Amino acid sequence: RRLHGLLNRPLMITEFSFRGTENRSNNANTKGADCTVPTQAERGRRYTAFVGSWLNEPYLLGAHWFQYFDQ
């Protein structure tokens, strides 16, 4: 909201993710974005809460889920 207020332009949320230590890749997820959760279920809850928190903001055009190592 603060950024939209400064720019007065539509925004897109880009490259966000929640890393999970529980995964099939055996990747410990110790590097990268600073939001690590213990389970895949928690990743889902965090995603739902994060995306749901801005779904009704009229200035947001969309989002991009960034996924690289944790396949």
N, CA and C of each residue as an Amber inpcrd file, in Angstrom:
protein
   213
   0.8320000  -1.1980000   0.0000000   0.0000000   0.0000000   0.0000000
   0.8680000   1.2500000   0.0000000   1.9440000   1.2070000   0.7920000
   2.8190000   2.3760000   0.8710000   3.4830000   2.6290000  -0.4890000
   3.9750000   1.5650000  -1.1380000   4.6140000   1.7190000  -2.4450000
   3.6180000   2.2250000  -3.4860000   2.4180000   1.6840000  -3.4700000
   1.4010000   2.1610000  -4.4070000   1.0900000   3.6260000  -4.1490000
   1.0440000   4.0140000  -2.8930000   0.8040000   5.4150000  -2.5660000
   1.8920000   6.3420000  -3.0840000   3.1330000   5.8700000  -3.0660000
   4.2430000   6.6780000  -3.5690000   4.2620000   6.7470000  -5.0890000
   4.0000000   5.6250000  -5.7390000   4.1130000   5.5460000  -7.1920000
   2.8260000   5.8720000  -7.9360000   1.6900000   5.5950000  -7.2880000
   0.3850000   5.7460000  -7.9290000   0.3270000   4.9750000  -9.2500000
   0.8580000   3.7550000  -9.2200000   0.8760000   2.8740000 -10.3770000
   0.4320000   1.4810000  -9.9520000  -0.1000000   0.6900000 -10.8750000
  -0.4230000  -0.7080000 -10.5560000   0.8600000  -1.4700000 -10.2030000
   0.7320000  -2.4880000  -9.3760000   1.8840000  -3.2700000  -8.9350000
   1.6690000  -4.7510000  -9.1950000   2.7840000  -5.4700000  -9.3050000
   2.7530000  -6.9240000  -9.3860000   3.7180000  -7.4630000  -8.3290000
   3.2730000  -8.4330000  -7.5640000   4.1300000  -9.0860000  -6.5840000
   4.9580000 -10.1180000  -7.3510000   6.2820000 -10.0400000  -7.2760000
   7.1230000 -10.9480000  -8.0530000   8.1190000 -11.6910000  -7.1780000
   8.4400000 -12.8780000  -7.6030000   9.4820000 -13.7130000  -7.0190000
   9.3730000 -13.8670000  -5.5100000   8.2550000 -14.3760000  -5.0570000
   8.1260000 -14.7070000  -3.6420000   8.0420000 -16.2180000  -3.5070000
   8.4330000 -16.7160000  -2.3680000   8.3630000 -18.1570000  -2.1430000
   8.4530000 -18.4460000  -0.6620000   8.1340000 -19.6500000  -0.3070000
   8.3170000 -20.1580000   1.0500000   9.0660000 -21.4730000   0.9110000
  10.2620000 -21.5460000   1.4500000  11.0750000 -22.7590000   1.3530000
  10.6300000 -23.7620000   2.4100000  10.6280000 -25.0250000   2.0370000
  10.2720000 -26.0750000   2.9800000  11.4340000 -27.0220000   3.2240000
  11.7050000 -27.3280000   4.4780000  12.7680000 -28.2960000   4.7650000
  12.2990000 -29.7140000   4.4650000  10.9990000 -29.9560000   4.4870000
  10.4300000 -31.2530000   4.1180000  10.1840000 -31.2360000   2.6110000
  10.9550000 -32.0260000   1.8640000  10.7790000 -32.0680000   0.4170000
  11.3860000 -33.3430000  -0.1350000  11.0620000 -33.6550000  -1.3750000
  11.5500000 -34.8740000  -2.0190000  12.8910000 -34.6920000  -2.7200000
  13.3840000 -33.4730000  -2.8070000  14.6330000 -33.2160000  -3.5170000
  15.8560000 -33.4170000  -2.6380000  15.6540000 -33.6020000  -1.3390000
  16.7440000 -33.6820000  -0.3620000  17.5490000 -32.3900000  -0.2920000
  16.9770000 -31.3040000  -0.7670000  17.6100000 -30.0000000  -0.6670000
  17.2680000 -29.4370000   0.7150000  18.2910000 -29.1300000   1.5060000
  18.0560000 -28.6270000   2.8640000  17.4930000 -27.2130000   2.8780000
  17.5220000 -26.5320000   1.7440000  16.9920000 -25.1730000   1.6360000
  17.5780000 -24.2390000   2.6860000  18.8850000 -24.1930000   2.7400000
  19.5630000 -23.3170000   3.7000000  20.0120000 -22.0100000   3.0740000
  19.8330000 -21.8270000   1.7620000  20.2300000 -20.5920000   1.0870000
  19.0500000 -20.0690000   0.2860000  19.0440000 -18.7680000   0.0870000
  17.9930000 -18.1740000  -0.7300000  17.0660000 -17.2950000   0.0820000
  15.8340000 -17.2010000  -0.3610000  14.8410000 -16.3510000   0.2950000
  14.7370000 -16.7030000   1.7680000  14.4780000 -15.7180000   2.5700000
  14.5370000 -15.8980000   4.0200000  13.1850000 -16.2400000   4.6320000
  12.5500000 -17.2530000   4.1290000  11.3190000 -17.7300000   4.7600000
  11.2630000 -19.2430000   4.6000000  11.7600000 -19.9440000   5.5930000
  11.7910000 -21.4050000   5.5570000  10.7890000 -21.9500000   6.5580000
  10.0010000 -22.9120000   6.1160000   9.0130000 -23.5470000   6.9840000
   9.2980000 -25.0420000   7.0430000   8.8290000 -25.7230000   8.0800000
   9.2040000 -27.1290000   8.2490000   8.4900000 -28.1220000   7.3390000
   7.2710000 -27.8320000   6.9090000   6.4990000 -28.8390000   6.1610000
   5.8800000 -28.2410000   4.9000000   5.4870000 -29.1460000   3.9850000
   4.7940000 -28.7100000   2.7810000   3.4130000 -28.1400000   3.1270000
   2.7860000 -28.6920000   4.1350000   1.4820000 -28.1730000   4.5690000
   1.6180000 -26.7220000   5.0410000   2.6980000 -26.4320000   5.7520000
   2.9240000 -25.0550000   6.2110000   3.2180000 -24.1340000   5.0300000
   3.9160000 -24.6380000   4.0310000   4.1320000 -23.8340000   2.8230000
   2.7910000 -23.4410000   2.2100000   1.8740000 -24.3860000   2.1330000
   0.5550000 -24.1060000   1.5900000  -0.1990000 -23.0800000   2.4090000
  -0.1270000 -23.2080000   3.7120000  -0.8090000 -22.2340000   4.5920000
  -0.2230000 -20.8420000   4.4170000   1.0950000 -20.7540000   4.3530000
   1.7450000 -19.4440000   4.1860000   1.3810000 -18.8250000   2.8380000
   1.3930000 -19.6360000   1.7830000   1.0240000 -19.1420000   0.4560000
  -0.4090000 -18.6020000   0.4680000  -1.3210000 -19.3890000   1.0020000
  -2.7310000 -18.9840000   1.0480000  -2.9140000 -17.6910000   1.8280000
  -2.2510000 -17.5750000   2.9710000  -2.3760000 -16.3660000   3.7900000
  -1.7590000 -15.1630000   3.0810000  -0.5930000 -15.3550000   2.4740000
   0.0910000 -14.2480000   1.8090000  -0.7080000 -13.7530000   0.6110000
  -1.0710000 -14.6530000  -0.2760000  -1.8180000 -14.2610000  -1.4660000
  -3.2020000 -13.7390000  -1.0760000  -3.8350000 -14.4000000  -0.1370000
  -5.1620000 -13.9690000   0.2970000  -5.1720000 -12.5860000   0.9140000
  -4.0460000 -12.1750000   1.4860000  -3.9950000 -10.8660000   2.1530000
  -4.0520000  -9.7030000   1.1700000  -3.7500000  -9.9510000  -0.1080000
  -3.8110000  -8.8480000  -1.0620000  -4.6800000  -9.1100000  -2.2760000
  -5.4900000 -10.1360000  -2.2370000  -6.3740000 -10.4230000  -3.3750000
  -7.3640000  -9.3050000  -3.6880000  -7.8010000  -8.5980000  -2.6950000
  -8.8080000  -7.5540000  -2.9070000  -8.2210000  -6.1590000  -3.0700000
  -6.9090000  -6.0740000  -3.2170000  -6.2840000  -4.7630000  -3.4210000
  -6.4030000  -4.4020000  -4.9070000  -7.1200000  -3.3520000  -5.2590000
  -7.4130000  -3.0530000  -6.6620000  -6.1900000  -2.6620000  -7.4880000
  -5.1060000  -2.2600000  -6.8740000  -3.9250000  -1.8220000  -7.6110000
  -2.9630000  -2.9660000  -7.9270000  -3.2060000  -4.1780000  -7.4190000
  -2.3310000  -5.3120000  -7.7000000  -2.7940000  -6.0480000  -8.9520000
  -1.8910000  -6.1860000  -9.9090000  -2.2090000  -6.8350000 -11.1730000
  -2.0930000  -8.3530000 -11.1070000  -1.1960000  -8.8570000 -10.2640000
  -0.9870000 -10.2880000 -10.1920000   0.2460000 -10.6130000  -9.3760000
   0.6870000 -11.8770000  -9.4870000   1.8230000 -12.3340000  -8.7110000
   2.5880000 -13.3860000  -9.4970000   3.8280000 -13.5980000  -9.1050000
   4.6640000 -14.6200000  -9.7170000   5.2960000 -15.4440000  -8.6060000
   4.9910000 -16.7360000  -8.5790000   5.5670000 -17.6630000  -7.5960000
   6.9300000 -18.0820000  -8.1140000   7.9860000 -17.7620000  -7.3730000
   9.3420000 -18.0850000  -7.7910000   9.7250000 -19.4460000  -7.2370000
  10.0590000 -20.3640000  -8.1060000  10.4400000 -21.7080000  -7.7020000
  11.6480000 -22.1140000  -8.5200000  12.7570000 -22.4000000  -7.8360000
  13.9540000 -22.7580000  -8.5750000  14.5430000 -24.0640000  -8.0700000
  14.9810000 -24.1080000  -6.8210000  15.6390000 -25.3000000  -6.3070000
  14.6880000 -26.3160000  -5.6840000  13.6370000 -25.8680000  -5.0470000
  12.7870000 -26.7730000  -4.2800000  11.6980000 -27.3570000  -5.1720000
  12.0620000 -28.1970000  -6.0850000  11.1040000 -28.8010000  -7.0130000
  10.3730000 -29.9430000  -6.3660000
